[in-house]
Amino acid sequence: MPLLEVNNLTKRFGGLVANDRINIEIEEGEIVGLIGPNGAGKTTLFNCIAGFYTPDEGSVCFAGEEITGFPPERVCKRGIARTFQLVRVFKGMTVLDNVMVGAFSRIPDADGAREKALEVLEFVGELENKDLLAGGLTVAHKKRVEMARALATDPRLLMLDEAIAGLNPKETEEAVELIGEIRRKGITIFLVEHVMSVIMPISDRIIVLDYGKIIAEGLPQEIATNEKVIKAYLGERYRAAS
């Protein structure tokens, strides 16, 4: 049984079909990359899975349970956590308090949530910033705090929406290492990313969206040479570079 199963998922906004009969299966322990041009429907798909949008058609099943239309907090309690394309931290709260918000989804008491938050902050390398206001951090640190908040919910599936975007080469390398460490903890990862030098090496499989439809799916090396993908997204320069 796949950990995540998306069947014929369709989401419309008026006359625009943002997701058109999407079918996806993700096995436990995988890292699956989702790529495609801007406006292809990647974040919309994430929002439908995580409960921010309700699909117009189709279903989402997680760990054998249909969760279609569940609100985000209920999806989170089932074991799916996500980060956002535009970083969302509580700017007026400390780093520690930001991560405690995630921990409270599982742990009702403040002492337990604080202990969990401190553990996760140490794991992502943000413990030294625990008493700083999240709004004053750099983009790289904010992304780690957002990831820590998601991890504090004890997810089985972590969905990362452009977690590498905006980072310099050193920060990118550190983020890739962290994603690897998350996987080694047994957490399945579904990530959207435009940085091909990042998503290709770390993904077990790649899914490609274009105009709301899946146009290709396969191993990274297969996607890199797929004519449809090169034409719609990667471009001839990528073919030449690879």
C-alpha positions as CSV (number, residue, x, y, z in Angstrom):
1,M,0.0,0.0,0.0
2,P,1.5,3.4,-0.9
3,L,1.9,5.9,1.9
4,L,0.3,8.6,-0.3
5,E,-2.1,7.9,-3.1
6,V,-3.7,10.6,-5.2
7,N,-6.4,9.5,-7.6
8,N,-7.8,11.5,-10.5
9,L,-7.4,14.7,-8.5
10,T,-8.8,17.8,-10.3
11,K,-8.8,21.4,-9.0
12,R,-10.4,24.3,-10.9
13,F,-10.4,28.0,-10.3
14,G,-13.3,29.3,-12.4
15,G,-12.4,28.3,-16.0
16,L,-8.8,27.5,-15.1
17,V,-8.0,23.8,-14.5
18,A,-5.0,24.0,-12.1
19,N,-4.7,20.2,-11.6
20,D,-6.2,17.9,-14.2
21,R,-6.8,14.3,-13.2
22,I,-3.5,13.9,-11.2
23,N,-2.5,10.3,-10.2
24,I,0.4,9.8,-7.9
25,E,1.7,7.1,-5.6
26,I,4.5,7.7,-3.1
27,E,5.9,4.8,-1.1
28,E,7.1,5.1,2.5
29,G,10.8,6.1,2.6
30,E,11.0,7.7,-0.8
31,I,12.1,11.1,-1.8
32,V,9.9,12.2,-4.8
33,G,10.6,15.4,-6.6
34,L,7.9,17.5,-8.3
35,I,9.1,19.9,-11.1
36,G,7.5,22.0,-13.8
37,P,7.2,25.5,-15.1
38,N,5.8,28.3,-13.0
39,G,2.0,28.0,-13.0
40,A,2.0,24.3,-13.7
41,G,0.0,23.5,-10.6
42,K,2.6,22.2,-8.2
43,T,1.7,24.3,-5.2
44,T,-2.0,23.8,-5.9
45,L,-1.4,20.0,-5.7
46,F,0.4,20.5,-2.4
47,N,-2.5,22.6,-1.1
48,C,-5.0,19.9,-2.1
49,I,-3.1,17.1,-0.4
50,A,-2.5,19.2,2.8
51,G,-6.1,20.3,3.1
52,F,-5.8,24.0,2.2
53,Y,-7.9,23.4,-0.9
54,T,-10.6,20.8,-1.4
55,P,-10.3,19.0,-4.8
56,D,-13.3,19.4,-7.2
57,E,-12.8,15.7,-8.2
58,G,-10.7,12.8,-7.2
59,S,-9.4,11.6,-3.9
60,V,-6.3,11.7,-1.6
61,C,-5.5,8.7,0.5
62,F,-2.8,8.6,3.2
63,A,-1.7,5.4,4.9
64,G,-4.8,3.6,3.6
65,E,-7.3,6.3,4.8
66,E,-9.1,8.7,2.5
67,I,-8.4,12.2,3.7
68,T,-10.0,14.2,0.8
69,G,-11.3,17.5,2.0
70,F,-9.9,17.2,5.6
71,P,-8.9,20.6,7.0
72,P,-5.2,21.2,7.4
73,E,-5.1,20.6,11.1
74,R,-6.7,17.2,10.6
75,V,-4.3,16.3,7.8
76,C,-1.4,17.3,10.0
77,K,-2.6,15.0,12.8
78,R,-2.7,12.1,10.3
79,G,1.0,12.6,9.7
80,I,1.5,15.1,6.8
81,A,3.4,18.3,7.3
82,R,4.5,20.9,4.8
83,T,6.5,24.1,4.3
84,F,5.5,26.9,2.0
85,Q,6.8,28.5,-1.2
86,L,6.9,31.8,0.6
87,V,8.4,31.3,4.0
88,R,5.7,31.5,6.8
89,V,7.1,32.1,10.3
90,F,5.4,33.9,13.1
91,K,7.6,37.0,13.0
92,G,6.8,38.4,16.4
93,M,7.4,35.1,18.2
94,T,10.7,33.5,19.1
95,V,12.2,30.7,17.1
96,L,11.5,28.3,20.0
97,D,7.8,29.4,20.2
98,N,7.4,29.0,16.5
99,V,8.5,25.4,16.7
100,M,6.4,24.8,19.8
101,V,3.4,25.6,17.7
102,G,4.1,22.6,15.6
103,A,4.8,20.4,18.7
104,F,1.4,21.3,20.2
105,S,-0.3,19.4,17.4
106,R,0.9,16.2,19.1
107,I,1.8,17.2,22.7
108,P,-0.8,19.1,24.8
109,D,1.4,20.3,27.6
110,A,3.8,23.2,27.4
111,D,6.8,21.5,29.0
112,G,6.5,18.5,26.6
113,A,6.1,20.8,23.6
114,R,9.1,22.8,24.6
115,E,11.3,19.7,25.0
116,K,10.2,18.5,21.6
117,A,10.9,21.9,20.0
118,L,14.4,22.1,21.5
119,E,15.1,18.6,20.2
120,V,14.0,19.5,16.7
121,L,15.9,22.8,16.7
122,E,19.1,21.0,17.6
123,F,18.5,18.6,14.8
124,V,18.1,21.3,12.2
125,G,20.9,23.4,13.6
126,E,18.9,26.3,14.9
127,L,19.2,25.8,18.7
128,E,21.5,28.7,19.2
129,N,18.8,31.0,17.7
130,K,16.0,29.7,19.9
131,D,15.4,33.0,21.8
132,L,15.6,35.3,18.7
133,L,12.5,36.7,17.1
134,A,11.8,34.7,13.9
135,G,11.1,37.8,11.9
136,G,14.7,39.0,12.2
137,L,16.3,35.9,10.8
138,T,17.8,35.5,7.3
139,V,15.9,33.6,4.7
140,A,18.0,30.5,5.2
141,H,17.4,30.5,8.9
142,K,13.7,31.1,8.5
143,K,13.4,28.2,6.1
144,R,15.1,25.9,8.8
145,V,12.7,27.2,11.4
146,E,9.7,26.5,9.2
147,M,11.1,23.0,8.5
148,A,11.6,22.5,12.3
149,R,8.0,23.5,13.0
150,A,6.9,20.9,10.4
151,L,9.1,18.3,11.9
152,A,7.8,19.0,15.4
153,T,4.5,17.6,14.3
154,D,6.2,14.1,13.9
155,P,5.2,13.7,10.3
156,R,5.4,10.5,8.2
157,L,5.3,12.6,5.1
158,L,7.1,16.0,4.8
159,M,6.2,18.2,1.8
160,L,8.8,20.8,1.0
161,D,7.7,23.6,-1.4
162,E,10.9,25.2,-2.8
163,A,13.0,24.8,0.4
164,I,16.2,25.6,-1.5
165,A,15.0,28.7,-3.4
166,G,16.9,31.9,-2.5
167,L,19.8,30.1,-0.8
168,N,23.5,30.7,-1.6
169,P,25.7,27.7,-2.5
170,K,26.8,27.0,1.0
171,E,23.3,27.3,2.4
172,T,22.0,25.0,-0.4
173,E,24.6,22.4,0.4
174,E,23.5,22.5,4.1
175,A,19.9,22.2,3.2
176,V,20.5,19.2,1.0
177,E,22.4,17.5,3.8
178,L,19.5,18.3,6.2
179,I,17.0,16.7,3.7
180,G,19.1,13.6,3.7
181,E,19.2,13.5,7.5
182,I,15.4,13.8,7.6
183,R,15.1,10.8,5.3
184,R,17.4,8.8,7.4
185,K,15.0,9.4,10.3
186,G,12.4,7.5,8.3
187,I,10.4,10.4,7.0
188,T,9.1,10.3,3.4
189,I,9.7,13.5,1.4
190,F,7.8,15.0,-1.4
191,L,9.4,18.2,-2.6
192,V,8.9,20.9,-5.2
193,E,12.1,22.5,-6.4
194,H,13.4,24.5,-9.4
195,V,17.1,24.0,-8.7
196,M,17.8,21.0,-10.9
197,S,21.3,20.4,-9.5
198,V,19.6,19.8,-6.2
199,I,16.4,17.9,-7.0
200,M,17.9,15.5,-9.5
201,P,20.6,13.9,-7.3
202,I,18.5,13.6,-4.1
203,S,15.2,12.3,-5.6
204,D,14.4,8.6,-6.1
205,R,11.7,9.6,-8.7
206,I,10.7,12.8,-10.5
207,I,7.2,13.8,-11.5
208,V,6.8,16.6,-14.0
209,L,3.7,18.8,-14.2
210,D,2.8,21.1,-17.1
211,Y,-0.5,23.0,-17.5
212,G,-1.9,21.0,-14.6
213,K,-1.2,17.6,-16.1
214,I,1.5,15.0,-15.4
215,I,3.6,14.8,-18.6
216,A,6.3,12.5,-17.3
217,E,7.4,10.4,-14.3
218,G,10.4,8.3,-13.7
219,L,14.0,8.1,-12.5
220,P,16.0,11.4,-12.6
221,Q,18.1,10.2,-15.5
222,E,15.0,9.3,-17.5
223,I,13.5,12.7,-16.9
224,A,16.7,14.5,-17.8
225,T,16.5,13.0,-21.3
226,N,12.7,13.0,-21.8
227,E,11.9,15.1,-24.9
228,K,8.6,16.4,-23.5
229,V,10.2,17.6,-20.3
230,I,13.1,19.2,-22.2
231,K,10.7,21.1,-24.4
232,A,8.2,22.1,-21.6
233,Y,10.6,22.9,-18.8
234,L,14.3,21.9,-18.8
235,G,15.3,23.4,-22.2
236,E,18.1,22.6,-24.6
237,R,20.7,24.2,-22.3
238,Y,20.0,21.5,-19.7
239,R,20.4,18.8,-22.2
240,A,23.7,20.2,-23.3
241,A,24.9,20.6,-19.7
242,S,24.0,17.1,-18.8
